[in-house]
């Protein structure tokens, strides 16, 4: 009996000790799970919030939400490459040498695209069934080229420039294809203005988030932002194929011609044309496209001119890097504000909006040239960014209003190609300008004035006549 009691007591004591150990282990594992949930919640919660925002109002069902996410990935990857190239080509050498390097970079990367740009639109017209593959190819090409550039940055080899050419051409080609894809993914009762504003805003927000991350990676080492770009673009490659199959459908589409009316047709398209083109919609779209090209030209000019001007003559009391940062943030904030205002205005009087914003940019450029200073330079960057975003959304509204649906997708691809070419031209002018603030901004004002005066009469006439009658959507 004593043995039994002893055995029973031992068992009881052991059981209590076992329970205590089991309870302690359970509490520890529970605490670990709680910490894991606490750390995981911000990530999953943020992801769910982003998904709700991008897929709202039917964008998830139509596939527009996927395109919004893809464009955000594109923006994040591009800013990583930009940070890496800026540190290598621009900041790492004296100003005179940097100017020569950037001029070489512009010549090698921009000039071929200027030649190729007229080919991209017609090529997409003939190969509409490969849009998802084209976007994925542009992403994959930039991923592989980012790795090549990372090696060139480390070794200082000349591979940097042809690889940068490939990155830029792939980026511009993606932009052209993306403009052609948006009309295919509109949810019911959803305007092109609203869709494009969402896509653009997603790209801006992703750029703003990725820029400090890229700067942090650059602090680790010059190639690290390019490694980050590689990962981002690989993700974009897979995301491209998640777009709906209707992106590749050319049903109901035809080719748009960049001519305002039958009198402006040349070559093989002279005379009656069976398929409708932009010539069938009147001059409003072509005049709006000209005004937008002026603003894109100004954007390219300011980017290159101010980059060198502020490096040589920084804003008062600031370093060159901080000066460029202030101007860049001002332009980005203006662009985001213009996108938000454009979404709010929707398609109200797009011709008047374009005329007004170009006039405001012209006035700001004249004032900044006459009273050159830090504050006015930042103001000009912000106003130019605001006007570019708002004018582009107004052009989208005109295309939706005036261009027949049969050629609308082609019209977006070709108009975007022309705008990219205008940016190239403005950048080239900015490179060769003497580093004189008053002179440079006077040239900027002349560029804007020429485009504004050339399109003013046609846009106001179109506004008075109300354009072509067509259904409007909210």
C-alpha positions in Angstrom: 0.0 0.0 0.0 2.8 2.4 0.9 4.4 1.6 -2.4 1.2 2.2 -4.2 0.7 5.5 -2.4 4.3 6.4 -3.2 3.8 5.5 -6.8 0.5 7.3 -7.0 2.0 10.4 -5.3 4.9 10.4 -7.7 2.6 10.1 -10.6 0.5 13.0 -9.2 3.5 15.1 -8.7 4.8 14.2 -12.1 1.5 14.9 -13.7 1.4 18.4 -12.1 4.9 19.1 -13.2 4.1 17.8 -16.8 1.0 20.0 -16.8 3.1 23.0 -15.7 5.6 22.4 -18.4 2.9 21.9 -21.0 1.1 25.0 -19.9 4.4 27.0 -20.1 5.2 25.7 -23.6 1.6 26.5 -24.7 1.9 30.0 -23.3 5.2 30.6 -25.1 3.9 29.3 -28.4 0.7 31.4 -28.0 2.8 34.4 -27.4 4.9 33.7 -30.5 1.8 33.3 -32.6 0.4 36.6 -31.2 3.6 38.4 -32.1 3.6 36.8 -35.5 0.0 38.0 -36.0 0.9 41.5 -34.8 3.8 41.6 -37.3 1.9 40.1 -40.1 -1.2 42.2 -39.7 0.2 45.5 -41.0 1.4 43.7 -44.2 -1.8 41.8 -44.8 -3.9 44.7 -43.8 -2.1 47.1 -46.1 -2.3 44.6 -48.9 -6.0 44.1 -48.4 -6.5 47.9 -48.3 -4.6 48.4 -51.5 -6.6 45.6 -53.2 -9.9 47.2 -52.0 -8.8 50.6 -53.4 -7.6 49.2 -56.8 -10.6 46.9 -57.3 -13.3 49.4 -56.2 -16.3 50.4 -58.4 -16.1 47.4 -60.6 -12.4 47.7 -61.4 -11.7 44.3 -60.0 -14.3 42.6 -62.2 -13.3 44.3 -65.4 -9.5 43.8 -64.9 -8.7 47.5 -64.5 -7.6 46.8 -60.9 -4.9 44.4 -62.2 -3.6 47.1 -64.6 -3.5 49.6 -61.8 -1.4 47.3 -59.7 0.8 46.5 -62.7 1.4 50.2 -63.4 2.4 50.7 -59.7 5.0 47.9 -60.1 6.2 49.6 -63.3 6.6 52.9 -61.5 8.5 51.4 -58.6 10.9 49.5 -60.9 11.6 52.6 -63.0 12.5 54.8 -60.0 14.9 52.1 -58.8 16.7 52.2 -62.2 16.6 56.0 -62.2 18.3 56.3 -58.8 21.0 53.9 -59.9 21.7 55.7 -63.1 21.5 59.2 -61.5 24.2 58.3 -59.0 26.4 56.8 -61.7 26.0 59.1 -64.6 25.2 62.4 -62.8 26.4 62.7 -59.3 29.7 60.7 -59.4 31.7 63.1 -61.6 32.3 66.8 -61.9 29.6 68.9 -63.5 31.3 69.3 -67.0 31.9 65.6 -67.3 28.5 64.8 -66.0 27.0 67.1 -68.6 28.9 65.2 -71.3 27.8 61.9 -69.9 24.2 62.8 -69.7 24.3 64.2 -73.2 25.8 60.9 -74.4 23.1 59.1 -72.4 20.4 61.2 -74.0 21.9 60.7 -77.5 22.3 57.0 -77.1 19.0 56.3 -75.4 16.6 58.9 -76.7 17.6 59.4 -80.3 17.0 55.7 -81.3 13.6 55.8 -79.5 12.7 59.0 -81.5 13.3 57.0 -84.6 11.5 53.9 -83.3 8.6 55.7 -81.8 6.6 56.2 -85.1 6.9 52.4 -85.6 5.5 51.3 -82.2 1.9 52.6 -82.8 1.4 51.0 -86.2 3.1 47.8 -84.9 0.6 47.5 -82.1 -2.2 48.1 -84.6 -1.0 45.1 -86.6 -0.3 42.9 -83.5 -3.1 43.6 -81.1 -3.3 40.0 -79.9 0.0 40.2 -78.1 -0.6 43.1 -75.7 -0.2 41.0 -72.5 2.9 39.4 -74.0 4.3 42.8 -75.0 3.8 44.2 -71.5 5.4 41.1 -70.0 8.3 41.3 -72.5 8.9 44.9 -71.6 9.0 44.0 -67.9 11.3 41.0 -68.4 13.6 42.9 -70.7 14.1 45.6 -68.0 14.6 43.0 -65.3 17.5 41.4 -67.3 18.9 44.7 -68.3 18.9 45.9 -64.7 21.3 43.0 -63.9 23.5 44.0 -66.8 23.6 47.6 -65.6 24.4 46.5 -62.1 27.5 44.7 -63.5 28.4 47.8 -65.6 28.0 50.1 -62.6 30.4 47.9 -60.5 33.0 47.6 -63.3 32.5 51.0 -65.1 32.2 49.3 -68.5 30.5 50.8 -71.5 27.7 48.3 -71.3 25.9 50.8 -69.2 24.8 52.9 -72.2 23.3 50.3 -74.5 21.7 48.6 -71.5 20.2 51.9 -70.5 18.9 52.3 -74.1 17.1 49.0 -73.7 15.6 49.9 -70.4 14.3 53.2 -71.7 12.9 51.8 -75.0 11.2 49.0 -73.0 9.8 51.5 -70.6 8.3 53.7 -73.3 7.0 50.7 -75.2 5.2 49.6 -72.0 3.7 53.1 -71.7 2.3 53.0 -75.2 0.8 49.5 -74.8 -0.7 50.5 -71.4 -2.4 53.5 -73.0 -3.9 51.1 -75.6 -5.0 48.6 -73.0 -7.0 51.0 -70.7 -10.0 51.3 -73.0 -10.4 47.5 -73.1 -10.7 47.3 -69.3 -13.3 50.0 -68.4 -15.9 48.9 -65.9 -19.6 49.8 -66.8 -20.3 53.5 -66.6 -16.7 54.3 -65.9 -15.0 57.1 -67.9 -11.5 56.9 -69.4 -10.6 60.0 -67.4 -11.4 58.3 -64.1 -9.6 55.1 -65.2 -6.5 56.9 -66.4 -6.4 59.1 -63.3 -6.4 55.9 -61.1 -3.7 54.3 -63.1 -1.5 57.4 -63.1 -2.1 58.1 -59.4 -1.1 54.5 -58.5 2.2 54.9 -60.4 2.9 58.2 -58.6 2.2 56.7 -55.2 4.4 53.7 -56.0 7.2 56.0 -57.1 6.9 57.9 -53.9 7.1 54.8 -51.8 9.9 53.2 -53.8 12.2 56.3 -54.0 13.3 56.2 -50.3 13.6 52.4 -50.5 15.9 52.8 -53.5 17.9 55.5 -51.8 18.4 53.2 -48.8 19.5 50.4 -51.1 21.9 52.8 -52.8 23.5 53.5 -49.4 24.3 49.8 -49.1 26.0 49.8 -52.6 25.6 51.2 -56.1 24.2 48.0 -57.7 21.6 47.3 -55.0 18.8 49.5 -56.4 19.2 47.6 -59.6 18.8 44.3 -57.8 15.6 45.7 -56.4 14.5 46.7 -59.8 15.2 43.2 -61.1 12.9 41.7 -58.4 10.2 44.2 -59.1 10.2 43.8 -62.9 10.2 40.0 -62.6 7.0 40.3 -60.4 5.6 42.6 -63.1 6.3 40.0 -65.8 4.0 37.5 -64.0 1.5 40.2 -63.2 1.2 41.1 -66.9 -0.2 37.7 -67.7 -2.8 38.1 -64.9 -4.6 40.7 -67.0 -7.9 39.5 -68.6 -7.7 37.7 -72.0 -9.9 40.5 -73.5 -6.8 42.7 -73.4 -5.5 40.7 -76.4 -8.8 40.8 -78.3 -8.9 43.1 -81.3 -12.7 42.6 -81.9 -14.3 45.8 -83.1 -11.0 47.7 -83.5 -9.5 49.5 -86.4 -6.6 51.7 -87.1 -6.7 55.4 -86.2 -5.1 58.0 -88.4 -3.5 61.1 -86.9 -5.1 63.6 -89.2 -7.8 66.2 -88.3 -9.8 66.0 -91.5 -9.8 64.8 -95.1 -7.9 67.8 -96.3 -4.9 66.9 -94.1 -4.6 63.3 -95.4 -1.5 62.5 -97.4 0.0 59.6 -99.2 -1.9 56.3 -99.5 -4.7 57.6 -97.3 -5.7 60.5 -99.5 -9.3 60.6 -100.5 -12.2 58.5 -99.1 -11.2 56.0 -96.4 -13.6 53.2 -95.5 -12.4 52.7 -92.0 -12.9 55.6 -89.6 -9.8 57.3 -88.2 -9.1 60.4 -86.2 -9.9 62.4 -89.3 -13.6 61.7 -88.7 -13.8 63.4 -85.3 -12.8 67.0 -86.2 -9.8 69.0 -85.0 -10.4 69.0 -81.2 -8.4 65.9 -80.5 -5.5 66.9 -82.7 -5.3 70.4 -81.2 -5.5 68.9 -77.7 -2.7 66.5 -78.6 -0.6 69.4 -79.8 -1.1 71.3 -76.5 -0.2 68.2 -74.5 2.9 67.7 -76.6 3.9 71.2 -75.7 3.6 70.4 -72.0 5.6 67.1 -72.4 8.3 69.0 -74.3 8.4 71.5 -71.3 8.7 68.6 -68.9 11.7 67.0 -70.7 13.3 70.5 -70.9 12.9 71.2 -67.2 14.1 67.8 -66.1 17.5 68.1 -67.9 18.0 71.9 -67.7 17.2 72.2 -64.0 19.2 69.1 -63.1 22.4 70.8 -64.3 21.5 74.3 -63.3 20.7 73.3 -59.7 23.9 71.2 -59.5 26.0 74.2 -60.6 23.9 76.8 -58.7 21.9 75.1 -55.9 18.9 76.8 -54.3 19.9 79.3 -51.6 21.3 77.5 -48.5 20.8 74.0 -49.9 23.0 71.4 -51.5 22.6 70.3 -55.1 21.0 67.0 -54.1 18.5 68.7 -51.8 17.7 71.4 -54.4 16.9 68.7 -57.0 14.9 66.9 -54.4 12.8 70.0 -53.6 12.1 70.5 -57.3 11.3 66.8 -57.9 8.9 66.7 -54.9 7.2 69.9 -56.1 6.7 68.4 -59.6 5.5 65.1 -58.2 3.0 66.8 -55.8 1.7 69.0 -58.7 1.3 65.9 -60.9 -0.6 64.1 -58.1 -2.8 67.1 -57.5 -3.5 67.5 -61.2 -4.5 63.8 -61.4 -6.9 64.2 -58.4 -8.5 67.4 -59.8 -8.9 65.8 -63.2 -10.7 62.8 -61.7 -13.0 65.3 -59.9 -13.7 67.4 -62.9 -14.2 64.3 -65.1 -14.9 65.4 -68.7 -16.3 68.9 -68.0 -15.2 71.3 -70.8 -11.9 69.6 -71.6 -10.9 72.1 -74.3 -11.3 75.0 -71.8 -9.3 73.1 -69.2 -6.4 72.5 -71.6 -6.3 76.2 -72.8 -6.5 77.4 -69.2 -3.7 75.2 -67.7 -1.3 75.9 -70.6 -1.9 79.6 -70.1 -1.2 79.3 -66.3 2.0 77.4 -67.1 3.0 80.2 -69.6 2.4 82.9 -67.0 4.3 81.0 -64.3 7.3 80.4 -66.7 7.4 84.1 -67.6 7.3 85.2 -64.0 10.0 82.6 -63.0 12.2 83.8 -65.9 11.9 87.5 -64.9 12.3 87.0 -61.1 14.4 83.9 -61.1 14.6 82.4 -57.6 14.3 79.2 -55.5 10.6 79.6 -54.7 9.6 80.4 -58.3 11.6 77.5 -59.7 9.8 75.1 -57.3 6.4 76.8 -58.2 7.1 76.3 -61.9 7.9 72.6 -61.4 4.7 72.2 -59.4 2.5 74.1 -61.9 4.1 72.2 -64.9 3.4 68.8 -63.2 -0.2 69.9 -62.3 -0.9 71.1 -65.9 0.6 68.0 -67.6 -1.5 65.7 -65.5 -4.7 67.7 -66.0 -4.2 68.3 -69.7 -3.5 64.6 -70.3 -6.7 63.6 -68.6 -8.6 66.3 -70.6 -7.1 64.8 -73.8 -8.4 61.4 -72.6 -11.8 62.9 -72.2 -11.8 64.3 -75.7 -10.7 60.9 -77.2 -13.5 59.2 -75.4 -16.0 61.9 -76.5 -14.9 62.3 -80.1 -13.0 59.2 -81.3 -15.2 56.3 -82.5 -14.9 53.3 -80.3 -13.7 51.3 -83.3 -10.4 53.2 -83.4 -10.1 54.4 -79.8 -7.5 51.9 -78.6 -5.3 52.7 -81.6 -5.7 56.4 -81.0 -4.4 56.1 -77.4 -1.4 54.1 -78.6 -0.5 56.6 -81.3 -1.1 59.7 -79.2 1.1 58.4 -76.4 3.8 57.7 -78.9 3.7 61.3 -80.1 3.9 62.6 -76.5 6.9 60.5 -75.8 8.7 62.0 -78.8 7.9 65.5 -77.6 9.5 64.7 -74.3 12.6 63.5 -76.1 12.8 66.8 -78.0 12.4 68.9 -74.9 15.1 66.9 -73.1 17.6 67.5 -76.0 17.0 71.2 -75.9 17.5 71.3 -72.1 20.9 69.5 -72.5 22.4 72.1 -74.8 21.2 75.2 -73.0 23.7 77.4 -71.2 23.4 77.2 -67.4 21.7 80.6 -67.0 18.4 80.5 -65.1 16.7 83.5 -66.7 17.7 82.5 -70.2 16.7 78.8 -69.7 13.2 79.7 -68.3 12.7 82.3 -71.0 13.2 79.5 -73.6 10.8 77.4 -71.6 8.2 80.2 -71.8 8.8 80.4 -75.6 8.2 76.7 -76.0 4.9 76.9 -74.1 3.8 80.1 -75.9 4.4 78.6 -79.3 2.3 75.5 -78.4 -0.4 77.5 -76.7 -0.9 80.0 -79.6 -0.9 77.2 -82.2 -3.7 75.3 -80.5 -5.6 78.1 -78.8 -7.9 79.1 -81.7 -8.8 75.5 -82.6 -9.6 74.4 -79.0 -11.7 77.5 -78.3 -13.6 76.9 -81.5 -14.2 73.3 -80.6 -15.4 74.4 -77.1 -17.9 76.8 -78.6 -19.3 74.2 -81.0 -19.4 71.6 -78.2 -17.3 69.0 -80.1 -19.0 66.0 -81.6 -22.1 64.7 -79.9 -21.5 61.5 -78.1 -22.4 59.6 -74.9 -20.8 60.8 -71.8 -20.2 58.6 -68.8 -19.6 59.4 -65.2 
